[in-house]
Amino acid sequence: MAIGDSVGLGEDQHADLDTLRAILTGAELRSALDGEPGYLPGLHARLAGELGLSGWTIPEEFGGLGKCQVEACAIHIELGRALYPGPFLPSSVAAGALLATGHREACERWLPQLAAGSVAGTVAAADEAGHWRAGGVRADYGTGGWRLSGRRWYVVAAHVAGIVMVPAVTETGQAMFLAETGFPGLEVSRQLDLDLTRRVSIITFGAAPAVLLTKDATAALARAEREFLIATAAEAAGGIGWCLDASLAHVRAQGGSFEAVASFCVDMLADLENVAATARYAAAATDVSASDAQKAARLAALRAGESYRRSAEAAIGLLGEAREHDAQLYYRRAWSAERLSGGPQAHRDALFVPPGSTRLPESGLVLRVSPVGFPVIDQLLCVTIVKGKRAEHSLVEAVAVLAIAISGLLLGGEGHASAGDGATIGPVQINPVGQPAGCGHGAKTGTLAAIRVHGMVASTEGA
């Protein structure tokens, strides 16, 4: 199945989404934020029972609905629009990680409970900086079985989870474990966070008992992170949609002119469509096991974070005191959601840094791209030959292809570029300048060009 074949939704799916939005619109979600458990258990049970949200992507053989990631993406858009505080997202990610381990006994025991909503799950994979990795928790085998020691941060809904999926380091490598909460040695403490609508916790493992699911956590951890990134990107699309609708409703209520807000509403609409499209693509790529699925998920999360923050800031500027509280909640969610997986720089690093080696088509040359300097607005990149002959001037045109591809990912296709003759070729500027100041590669490998990227919003760390 091609990616394009799996992006669309049928009439039944649209009907489910309409029902979900109607239920969430009529619910008093904000009333539960300050109490325990931070959401409405009755509403959560209703959504799990009537719509089957708890088992949305769990296979039918384990009591779920067996929906695909594209359909799950649409659900997360609606949940994000309402800033739903319940644990559907972490439970779904935990279920996906459990399935990826292939541990039949654990799947048969826990997936039906996750699908029914009688047990919530989560994944404890983030270090103190939010990066998902196995390091930080150690697993040792002894009398009584496996024991986990270490600490994990940014664990979503850990305070209500019954099971926790935990990647940990063993003597033979990185493995995936399942730990039950409530046992001695597993301590959950609330982590202070900007987001008032989603609780995150720190889990401390002090020789906590756990079940080994697989000795190689690579596939399960990658799936968990990928589905988490797609879900949070979809939630961002829903949040941007709320910002747009609330802004338009405010103008109507005030009897103001739409011309005054047309510009940033158009920007919001563009952000909404772009974020939703990138999230759906990443979901579709996951459904068909595309080779770029992991990269697509990171790109979706990166674009979603930047767009969500921009839209929330614009909404706050317009709404002011009229709906300040809700607008602030969306702004907090926009900032906090990025940190749950390491922040935007973590995604840039995974996508582009270290730049490593890139082979130009048909040239046989292997190139390395590295930042020069540390500006915020304009970033100068140095392209050098890592393997091959010293560049001729004609090769600069070939380098432009590589540069456009790199900066196009960084900037989302925005900006412009010009070659030495002034021709516009893309979002970079190519200058065959030899050895630019600050570039340390040219002496031995031969500098091809300096590439200036215009409009980079955030600074890039030097490689």
C-alpha positions as CSV (number, residue, x, y, z in Angstrom):
1,M,0.0,0.0,0.0
2,A,1.3,3.4,-0.9
3,I,1.4,6.2,1.6
4,G,-1.1,8.3,-0.3
5,D,-3.6,5.5,-0.2
6,S,-3.7,5.5,3.6
7,V,-4.1,9.2,4.4
8,G,-7.9,9.6,3.8
9,L,-10.7,8.9,6.3
10,G,-14.0,7.2,5.6
11,E,-17.5,8.4,6.5
12,D,-17.6,6.2,9.6
13,Q,-14.4,7.8,10.9
14,H,-15.7,11.3,10.3
15,A,-18.8,10.4,12.2
16,D,-16.7,9.2,15.1
17,L,-14.8,12.5,15.1
18,D,-18.0,14.5,15.1
19,T,-19.3,12.5,18.1
20,L,-16.0,12.9,19.9
21,R,-16.0,16.7,19.4
22,A,-19.6,17.0,20.5
23,I,-18.8,15.1,23.7
24,L,-15.7,17.1,24.5
25,T,-17.3,20.4,23.7
26,G,-20.1,19.7,26.2
27,A,-17.7,18.5,29.0
28,E,-16.4,20.6,31.9
29,L,-12.8,19.5,31.3
30,R,-11.3,22.5,33.2
31,S,-13.2,21.8,36.4
32,A,-11.0,18.6,37.0
33,L,-7.6,20.1,36.5
34,D,-6.9,21.1,40.1
35,G,-8.2,17.9,41.7
36,E,-7.3,14.3,41.5
37,P,-6.6,12.6,39.1
38,G,-6.6,15.7,37.0
39,Y,-9.3,14.6,34.6
40,L,-12.9,13.3,34.7
41,P,-12.9,9.5,35.2
42,G,-16.5,9.2,34.2
43,L,-15.9,11.0,30.9
44,H,-12.8,9.0,30.3
45,A,-14.7,5.7,30.8
46,R,-17.5,7.0,28.5
47,L,-15.0,7.7,25.7
48,A,-13.4,4.4,26.2
49,G,-16.7,2.5,26.2
50,E,-18.8,4.4,23.6
51,L,-16.0,5.2,21.1
52,G,-13.3,2.6,22.1
53,L,-10.6,5.2,22.3
54,S,-8.5,3.2,24.8
55,G,-8.2,0.4,22.3
56,W,-8.2,2.5,19.2
57,T,-5.0,1.1,17.7
58,I,-4.8,-2.2,19.7
59,P,-5.4,-5.2,17.4
60,E,-8.8,-6.8,17.6
61,E,-7.3,-10.1,18.8
62,F,-6.5,-8.3,22.0
63,G,-9.8,-6.6,22.4
64,G,-9.1,-3.4,20.5
65,L,-10.4,-1.8,17.4
66,G,-7.3,-2.3,15.3
67,K,-7.3,1.2,13.8
68,C,-4.4,2.6,11.8
69,Q,-2.1,5.5,12.8
70,V,-3.8,7.8,10.4
71,E,-7.1,7.2,12.1
72,A,-5.4,7.7,15.5
73,C,-3.9,10.9,14.2
74,A,-7.4,12.3,13.6
75,I,-8.5,11.4,17.1
76,H,-5.5,13.1,18.7
77,I,-6.3,16.3,16.7
78,E,-9.7,16.4,18.5
79,L,-8.2,15.6,21.9
80,G,-5.6,18.3,21.3
81,R,-8.3,20.8,20.3
82,A,-10.0,20.3,23.7
83,L,-6.7,20.0,25.7
84,Y,-8.0,16.6,26.9
85,P,-6.2,15.8,30.2
86,G,-6.9,12.0,30.3
87,P,-4.3,9.3,29.6
88,F,-5.4,8.1,26.2
89,L,-2.1,9.2,24.5
90,P,0.4,7.5,26.9
91,S,-1.7,4.4,27.1
92,S,-1.7,4.1,23.3
93,V,2.0,4.6,23.1
94,A,2.6,2.0,25.8
95,A,0.4,-0.5,23.9
96,G,2.4,0.1,20.7
97,A,5.7,-0.4,22.5
98,L,4.4,-3.6,24.1
99,L,3.2,-5.0,20.8
100,A,6.6,-4.2,19.3
101,T,8.4,-6.4,21.8
102,G,6.5,-9.4,20.6
103,H,6.2,-10.8,24.1
104,R,3.1,-12.9,23.7
105,E,2.4,-13.5,27.4
106,A,2.6,-9.8,28.4
107,C,0.5,-8.8,25.4
108,E,-2.3,-11.3,26.3
109,R,-2.3,-10.1,29.9
110,W,-2.1,-6.4,29.5
111,L,-3.4,-5.3,26.1
112,P,-7.1,-6.3,26.7
113,Q,-7.0,-4.3,29.9
114,L,-5.5,-1.3,28.1
115,A,-8.1,-1.7,25.4
116,A,-10.9,-1.7,27.9
117,G,-9.5,1.3,29.7
118,S,-9.4,-0.6,33.0
119,V,-5.7,0.0,33.2
120,A,-3.7,2.9,31.9
121,G,-0.1,2.6,30.6
122,T,2.8,4.9,30.0
123,V,6.4,4.9,28.7
124,A,9.3,6.0,30.9
125,A,12.0,6.7,28.4
126,A,13.1,10.4,28.8
127,D,16.2,11.6,30.7
128,E,16.3,14.9,32.5
129,A,16.6,16.8,29.2
130,G,13.7,15.0,27.7
131,H,15.7,12.8,25.3
132,W,14.4,9.3,24.9
133,R,17.1,6.7,25.5
134,A,17.8,3.5,27.4
135,G,20.6,5.1,29.5
136,G,19.8,6.3,32.9
137,V,18.1,3.1,34.1
138,R,20.0,0.0,34.9
139,A,18.5,-3.5,34.9
140,D,20.2,-6.3,37.0
141,Y,19.1,-9.9,37.3
142,G,19.3,-11.6,40.6
143,T,17.3,-13.6,43.2
144,G,13.7,-12.9,42.5
145,G,14.2,-11.7,38.9
146,W,15.0,-8.5,37.2
147,R,15.3,-5.2,39.1
148,L,15.4,-1.6,37.8
149,S,17.5,1.2,39.2
150,G,17.6,4.8,38.0
151,R,15.4,7.7,37.2
152,R,13.2,8.9,34.4
153,W,11.6,12.3,33.8
154,Y,8.7,13.6,31.7
155,V,6.5,10.5,32.2
156,V,3.0,11.4,31.1
157,A,0.1,10.2,33.3
158,A,2.4,8.1,35.5
159,H,0.3,9.0,38.5
160,V,-2.6,6.9,37.2
161,A,-0.7,4.3,35.2
162,G,-0.9,0.6,36.1
163,I,2.0,-0.4,33.9
164,V,5.2,1.4,32.7
165,M,7.3,0.5,29.7
166,V,10.9,1.1,30.6
167,P,14.0,0.8,28.3
168,A,17.0,0.0,30.4
169,V,20.7,-1.0,30.1
170,T,21.7,-4.6,30.9
171,E,25.0,-6.3,30.7
172,T,24.3,-7.3,27.1
173,G,22.8,-4.1,25.8
174,Q,19.6,-2.1,25.8
175,A,16.5,-4.1,26.7
176,M,12.8,-3.3,27.2
177,F,11.0,-4.0,30.5
178,L,7.5,-3.8,31.9
179,A,7.1,-2.6,35.5
180,E,3.9,-2.5,37.5
181,T,3.2,0.6,39.6
182,G,2.4,0.2,43.3
183,F,5.2,-2.2,44.0
184,P,8.0,-1.3,46.4
185,G,11.0,0.3,44.7
186,L,8.9,2.3,42.2
187,E,8.3,5.9,43.3
188,V,6.2,8.4,41.3
189,S,6.6,12.1,42.1
190,R,4.9,15.0,40.2
191,Q,7.2,17.0,38.0
192,L,6.6,20.7,37.8
193,D,5.7,21.7,34.3
194,L,4.2,24.6,32.4
195,D,1.3,22.5,31.1
196,L,-1.7,22.7,33.6
197,T,-3.7,20.2,31.5
198,R,-1.4,17.3,31.3
199,R,0.5,15.9,34.3
200,V,4.0,14.6,34.0
201,S,6.0,12.8,36.7
202,I,9.5,11.7,37.6
203,I,9.8,7.9,38.3
204,T,12.5,6.7,40.5
205,F,13.4,3.1,40.3
206,G,15.0,1.6,43.5
207,A,15.5,-2.0,42.7
208,A,11.9,-2.1,41.3
209,P,10.8,-5.5,40.0
210,A,10.2,-5.7,36.3
211,V,9.6,-8.2,33.5
212,L,12.0,-8.5,30.6
213,L,10.1,-8.2,27.4
214,T,13.0,-8.2,24.9
215,K,16.7,-8.1,25.1
216,D,16.8,-5.5,22.2
217,A,14.8,-2.4,22.9
218,T,15.6,-0.7,19.6
219,A,12.4,-1.5,17.7
220,A,10.0,-1.0,20.7
221,L,11.7,2.3,21.7
222,A,11.7,3.6,18.2
223,R,8.0,2.7,17.7
224,A,7.0,4.4,21.1
225,E,8.9,7.6,20.3
226,R,7.6,7.7,16.7
227,E,3.9,7.3,17.8
228,F,4.4,9.8,20.6
229,L,5.8,12.4,18.3
230,I,3.0,11.8,15.8
231,A,0.3,12.1,18.5
232,T,1.7,15.3,20.0
233,A,2.0,16.8,16.5
234,A,-1.6,15.9,15.8
235,E,-2.6,17.5,19.2
236,A,-0.8,20.6,18.1
237,A,-2.9,20.8,14.9
238,G,-6.0,20.6,17.1
239,G,-4.7,23.3,19.4
240,I,-3.9,25.6,16.4
241,G,-7.5,25.0,15.2
242,W,-8.8,26.1,18.5
243,C,-6.7,29.3,18.4
244,L,-8.0,30.1,14.9
245,D,-11.7,29.5,15.8
246,A,-11.4,31.4,19.1
247,S,-9.8,34.3,17.3
248,L,-12.5,34.5,14.7
249,A,-15.3,34.1,17.3
250,H,-13.8,37.0,19.3
251,V,-13.8,39.3,16.3
252,R,-17.4,38.4,15.6
253,A,-18.4,39.0,19.2
254,Q,-16.7,42.3,19.3
255,G,-18.2,43.5,16.0
256,G,-14.7,44.2,14.7
257,S,-13.3,44.2,11.3
258,F,-11.8,41.0,9.9
259,E,-9.3,43.0,7.9
260,A,-7.5,43.9,11.1
261,V,-6.8,40.2,11.9
262,A,-6.9,38.7,8.5
263,S,-3.1,38.4,8.2
264,F,-2.4,36.4,11.3
265,C,-5.6,34.3,10.8
266,V,-4.4,33.4,7.4
267,D,-1.0,32.4,9.0
268,M,-2.9,30.3,11.6
269,L,-4.8,28.6,8.9
270,A,-1.6,27.9,6.9
271,D,0.0,26.5,10.1
272,L,-3.0,24.3,10.8
273,E,-3.0,22.8,7.4
274,N,0.8,22.3,7.3
275,V,1.0,20.7,10.8
276,A,-2.0,18.5,10.1
277,A,-0.6,17.4,6.8
278,T,2.9,16.6,8.2
279,A,1.4,14.6,11.1
280,R,-0.9,12.6,8.7
281,Y,2.0,11.9,6.4
282,A,4.1,10.6,9.3
283,A,1.2,8.5,10.5
284,A,0.7,7.1,7.0
285,A,4.4,6.4,6.6
286,T,4.2,4.5,9.9
287,D,1.2,2.5,8.7
288,V,3.0,1.3,5.6
289,S,6.4,0.9,7.4
290,A,8.1,3.4,5.1
291,S,11.8,3.9,5.5
292,D,11.4,7.6,6.4
293,A,8.7,7.1,9.0
294,Q,11.0,8.0,12.0
295,K,12.3,11.1,10.2
296,A,8.8,12.1,9.2
297,A,7.6,11.9,12.8
298,R,10.5,14.1,14.0
299,L,9.9,16.6,11.2
300,A,6.2,16.7,12.1
301,A,7.0,17.3,15.8
302,L,9.5,20.0,14.9
303,R,7.1,21.9,12.6
304,A,4.2,21.4,15.0
305,G,6.0,22.9,18.0
306,E,7.1,26.0,16.2
307,S,3.7,26.6,14.6
308,Y,1.7,25.9,17.8
309,R,3.7,28.4,19.8
310,R,3.3,31.0,17.1
311,S,-0.4,30.5,16.9
312,A,-0.9,30.5,20.7
313,E,1.0,33.7,21.1
314,A,-1.1,35.4,18.4
315,A,-4.3,34.2,20.0
316,I,-3.2,35.6,23.4
317,G,-2.4,38.9,21.8
318,L,-5.9,39.1,20.3
319,L,-8.1,37.6,22.9
320,G,-6.6,39.4,25.9
321,E,-8.8,39.4,28.9
322,A,-11.8,37.9,27.0
323,R,-10.6,34.3,27.1
324,E,-7.1,34.8,28.6
325,H,-7.2,31.7,30.8
326,D,-7.9,29.2,28.0
327,A,-5.5,30.9,25.6
328,Q,-2.8,30.7,28.3
329,L,-3.5,27.0,28.6
330,Y,-2.9,26.4,24.9
331,Y,0.2,28.5,25.1
332,R,1.5,26.4,28.0
333,R,0.7,23.1,26.2
334,A,2.5,24.3,23.1
335,W,5.7,25.0,25.0
336,S,5.5,21.9,27.3
337,A,4.7,19.3,24.6
338,E,8.0,20.0,22.8
339,R,10.0,19.3,26.0
340,L,8.4,15.9,26.5
341,S,10.7,14.5,23.8
342,G,13.8,16.7,24.2
343,G,12.7,20.0,22.6
344,P,13.1,21.3,19.1
345,Q,16.9,21.1,19.1
346,A,16.7,17.3,19.8
347,H,14.7,16.9,16.6
348,R,17.1,19.1,14.6
349,D,20.0,17.1,15.9
350,A,18.4,13.8,15.0
351,L,17.4,15.1,11.5
352,F,20.5,17.2,10.6
353,V,23.2,17.0,13.3
354,P,25.8,15.8,13.2
355,P,25.5,16.5,9.5
356,G,27.8,13.5,9.0
357,S,28.4,12.6,5.3
358,T,26.0,13.2,2.4
359,R,26.7,11.9,-1.1
360,L,25.9,14.1,-4.1
361,P,24.0,12.2,-6.8
362,E,26.2,11.1,-9.7
363,S,29.3,13.0,-8.4
364,G,30.8,10.3,-6.2
365,L,31.7,13.0,-3.7
366,V,30.9,12.7,0.0
367,L,30.2,16.1,1.6
368,R,29.9,17.4,5.1
369,V,27.9,20.5,6.1
370,S,28.8,22.3,9.3
371,P,27.6,25.6,10.9
372,V,29.9,28.6,10.9
373,G,29.4,31.0,13.8
374,F,26.4,31.1,16.1
375,P,23.9,33.7,14.8
376,V,20.2,33.5,15.5
377,I,18.8,34.9,12.2
378,D,21.3,34.1,9.5
379,Q,23.2,30.8,9.7
380,L,26.4,30.4,7.6
381,L,27.1,26.8,6.6
382,C,30.3,25.5,5.3
383,V,30.3,22.7,2.7
384,T,33.5,20.8,2.4
385,I,34.8,17.7,0.6
386,V,35.3,14.8,2.8
387,K,36.1,12.3,0.1
388,G,37.0,13.2,-3.5
389,K,38.9,15.7,-5.5
390,R,39.1,19.5,-4.8
391,A,36.0,21.3,-6.2
392,E,35.9,23.1,-9.4
393,H,33.6,26.1,-9.8
394,S,31.2,24.0,-11.9
395,L,30.6,21.8,-8.9
396,V,29.1,24.6,-6.9
397,E,25.9,24.2,-8.9
398,A,25.7,20.6,-7.8
399,V,26.3,21.6,-4.2
400,A,23.3,23.9,-4.5
401,V,21.1,20.8,-4.8
402,L,22.4,19.5,-1.5
403,A,22.2,22.9,0.2
404,I,18.6,23.4,-0.9
405,A,17.6,20.0,0.4
406,I,19.2,20.6,3.8
407,S,17.9,24.2,4.3
408,G,14.5,23.2,2.9
409,L,14.2,20.8,5.8
410,L,15.4,23.4,8.3
411,L,13.2,26.1,7.1
412,G,10.2,24.2,5.8
413,G,10.6,25.5,2.3
414,E,10.7,29.2,3.3
415,G,13.2,31.9,2.4
416,H,15.2,32.3,-0.8
417,A,18.7,31.7,-2.2
418,S,20.9,33.2,-4.9
419,A,24.0,31.9,-6.7
420,G,26.9,34.0,-7.6
421,D,25.2,35.2,-10.8
422,G,22.1,36.3,-8.7
423,A,19.8,33.5,-10.0
424,T,17.2,32.4,-7.4
425,I,17.7,28.7,-6.8
426,G,16.1,28.0,-3.4
427,P,16.3,29.0,0.3
428,V,20.1,29.3,0.4
429,Q,22.9,31.5,-0.9
430,I,25.8,29.7,-2.6
431,N,29.2,31.5,-2.7
432,P,32.3,29.8,-4.0
433,V,34.5,31.7,-1.5
434,G,37.1,29.1,-0.6
435,Q,37.9,29.1,3.1
436,P,35.3,31.2,5.0
437,A,36.2,32.6,8.4
438,G,35.4,30.1,11.1
439,C,35.4,27.0,8.9
440,G,37.9,24.5,10.0
441,H,37.6,21.9,7.2
442,G,39.1,23.6,4.2
443,A,42.8,23.1,4.8
444,K,42.8,19.4,4.2
445,T,39.6,18.6,2.4
446,G,38.9,21.5,0.2
447,T,36.1,24.0,0.7
448,L,33.4,24.0,-1.9
449,A,31.2,26.9,-0.9
450,A,29.8,28.9,1.9
451,I,26.0,28.6,2.2
452,R,24.0,31.3,4.0
453,V,20.6,30.2,5.2
454,H,18.2,33.1,5.7
455,G,15.4,33.2,8.3
456,M,16.5,30.4,10.7
457,V,14.3,31.0,13.7
458,A,16.5,29.3,16.3
459,S,20.3,29.1,16.6
460,T,22.1,25.9,15.6
461,E,24.8,24.4,17.7
462,G,28.2,24.1,16.1
463,A,29.2,20.7,14.9
